[in-house]
Amino acid sequence: MNLTLPNDPAMLLSFLNLRMRDYNETLDDVCALYGADREAVEEKLREIDYEYDETLRQFV
């Protein structure tokens, strides 16, 4: 099974925050599971003015 993250930034934001909240995962955990580059994910969400908060484990 090939797991991929949503390409749309708004959908990606929602998906990541859900995974981190509901499955108690970190951004690194989600990126590893989906084979995604963390820097690329963070850059994509910066485009819509969201930054990862390590303490909250959410994009805010």
VEXNUSE-597007 format. One line per field, with one value per residue: x negated, y, z of N, C-alpha, C in turn; residue in one letter; residue number from 1. Coordinates in nm, 3 decimals. Layout:
N
nx = c(X; ...) $
ny = c(Y; ...) $
nz = c(Z; ...) $
cax = c(X; ...) $
cay = c(Y; ...) $
caz = c(Z; ...) $
cx = c(X; ...) $
cy = c(Y; ...) $
cz = c(Z; ...) $
resn = c(A; ...) $
resi = c(NUM; ...) $
This chain:
60
nx = c(-0.085; -0.062; -0.113; -0.016; -0.049; 0.199; 0.208; 0.305; 0.263; 0.443; 0.593; 0.385; 0.296; 0.522; 0.530; 0.276; 0.285; 0.500; 0.398; 0.184; 0.315; 0.522; 0.389; 0.175; -0.078; -0.397; -0.515; -0.739; -0.689; -0.458; -0.555; -0.754; -0.596; -0.451; -0.648; -0.741; -0.909; -1.004; -1.082; -0.984; -0.711; -0.666; -0.735; -0.539; -0.314; -0.381; -0.332; -0.064; -0.059; -0.105; -0.273; -0.472; -0.421; -0.616; -0.568; -0.286; -0.237; -0.111; -0.007; 0.007) $
ny = c(-0.117; 0.218; 0.502; 0.838; 1.187; 1.449; 1.678; 1.937; 2.238; 2.326; 2.096; 1.929; 2.056; 2.017; 1.736; 1.666; 1.792; 1.653; 1.387; 1.419; 1.504; 1.308; 1.061; 1.093; 1.159; 1.285; 1.546; 1.445; 1.168; 1.134; 1.217; 1.022; 0.790; 0.838; 0.874; 1.130; 1.442; 1.636; 1.910; 1.997; 1.965; 2.146; 2.383; 2.395; 2.444; 2.684; 2.850; 2.902; 3.042; 2.899; 2.761; 2.507; 2.412; 2.290; 2.240; 2.231; 2.040; 2.087; 2.253; 2.596) $
nz = c(0.000; -0.088; 0.080; 0.079; 0.138; 0.150; -0.126; -0.153; 0.024; 0.235; 0.288; 0.362; 0.597; 0.766; 0.770; 0.882; 1.137; 1.248; 1.252; 1.431; 1.660; 1.708; 1.700; 1.860; 1.753; 1.639; 1.420; 1.287; 1.316; 1.154; 0.904; 0.861; 0.848; 0.614; 0.431; 0.374; 0.320; 0.581; 0.584; 0.336; 0.376; 0.587; 0.454; 0.256; 0.413; 0.525; 0.315; 0.334; 0.561; 0.807; 1.084; 1.237; 1.568; 1.807; 2.080; 2.107; 1.921; 1.676; 1.375; 1.364) $
cax = c(0.000; -0.139; -0.048; -0.060; 0.014; 0.274; 0.127; 0.363; 0.216; 0.548; 0.623; 0.266; 0.304; 0.626; 0.489; 0.165; 0.330; 0.583; 0.310; 0.105; 0.407; 0.597; 0.301; 0.066; -0.201; -0.469; -0.531; -0.837; -0.621; -0.370; -0.640; -0.817; -0.492; -0.409; -0.765; -0.742; -1.018; -0.948; -1.106; -0.891; -0.578; -0.661; -0.738; -0.406; -0.218; -0.419; -0.268; 0.069; -0.083; -0.102; -0.403; -0.461; -0.451; -0.663; -0.506; -0.147; -0.234; -0.008; -0.035; 0.089) $
cay = c(0.000; 0.340; 0.610; 0.971; 1.300; 1.537; 1.777; 2.069; 2.285; 2.330; 1.957; 1.881; 2.113; 1.946; 1.596; 1.655; 1.825; 1.541; 1.274; 1.449; 1.513; 1.185; 0.945; 1.133; 1.148; 1.408; 1.571; 1.348; 1.039; 1.135; 1.223; 0.890; 0.695; 0.867; 0.892; 1.270; 1.527; 1.731; 2.047; 2.026; 1.977; 2.274; 2.491; 2.401; 2.505; 2.826; 2.921; 2.946; 3.111; 2.812; 2.715; 2.395; 2.441; 2.166; 2.221; 2.192; 1.935; 2.129; 2.370; 2.707) $
caz = c(0.000; -0.100; 0.153; 0.038; 0.204; 0.060; -0.196; -0.128; 0.154; 0.337; 0.323; 0.432; 0.730; 0.840; 0.786; 0.977; 1.273; 1.292; 1.286; 1.550; 1.773; 1.735; 1.713; 1.948; 1.676; 1.612; 1.277; 1.239; 1.305; 1.036; 0.784; 0.844; 0.807; 0.477; 0.346; 0.332; 0.366; 0.679; 0.539; 0.226; 0.438; 0.658; 0.354; 0.192; 0.505; 0.541; 0.204; 0.380; 0.689; 0.924; 1.135; 1.330; 1.708; 1.869; 2.211; 2.087; 1.818; 1.580; 1.292; 1.411) $
cx = c(-0.090; -0.062; -0.104; 0.017; 0.095; 0.183; 0.176; 0.320; 0.321; 0.586; 0.507; 0.266; 0.403; 0.584; 0.380; 0.209; 0.419; 0.496; 0.236; 0.193; 0.466; 0.509; 0.178; -0.070; -0.268; -0.473; -0.631; -0.775; -0.538; -0.452; -0.706; -0.715; -0.455; -0.526; -0.778; -0.863; -0.960; -0.966; -1.010; -0.749; -0.565; -0.660; -0.601; -0.305; -0.255; -0.354; -0.129; 0.061; -0.063; -0.242; -0.378; -0.504; -0.486; -0.593; -0.363; -0.133; -0.121; -0.065; 0.062; 0.062) $
cy = c(0.124; 0.454; 0.743; 1.077; 1.380; 1.643; 1.920; 2.117; 2.286; 2.189; 1.895; 1.929; 2.035; 1.803; 1.582; 1.686; 1.715; 1.424; 1.299; 1.455; 1.376; 1.062; 0.974; 1.115; 1.286; 1.429; 1.474; 1.209; 1.031; 1.136; 1.088; 0.788; 0.712; 0.891; 1.033; 1.342; 1.635; 1.875; 2.088; 2.045; 2.112; 2.392; 2.507; 2.470; 2.649; 2.911; 2.970; 2.998; 3.024; 2.765; 2.600; 2.439; 2.308; 2.136; 2.170; 2.069; 1.962; 2.239; 2.478; 2.831) $
cz = c(0.000; -0.033; 0.105; 0.117; 0.104; -0.001; -0.170; 0.011; 0.265; 0.383; 0.401; 0.577; 0.817; 0.870; 0.891; 1.119; 1.330; 1.336; 1.417; 1.675; 1.808; 1.758; 1.799; 1.880; 1.667; 1.461; 1.217; 1.222; 1.178; 0.908; 0.757; 0.793; 0.660; 0.382; 0.293; 0.391; 0.457; 0.634; 0.428; 0.279; 0.508; 0.561; 0.288; 0.284; 0.540; 0.431; 0.241; 0.524; 0.813; 0.956; 1.232; 1.469; 1.775; 2.000; 2.198; 1.997; 1.720; 1.492; 1.336; 1.328) $
resn = c(M; N; L; T; L; P; N; D; P; A; M; L; L; S; F; L; N; L; R; M; R; D; Y; N; E; T; L; D; D; V; C; A; L; Y; G; A; D; R; E; A; V; E; E; K; L; R; E; I; D; Y; E; Y; D; E; T; L; R; Q; F; V) $
resi = c(1; 2; 3; 4; 5; 6; 7; 8; 9; 10; 11; 12; 13; 14; 15; 16; 17; 18; 19; 20; 21; 22; 23; 24; 25; 26; 27; 28; 29; 30; 31; 32; 33; 34; 35; 36; 37; 38; 39; 40; 41; 42; 43; 44; 45; 46; 47; 48; 49; 50; 51; 52; 53; 54; 55; 56; 57; 58; 59; 60) $
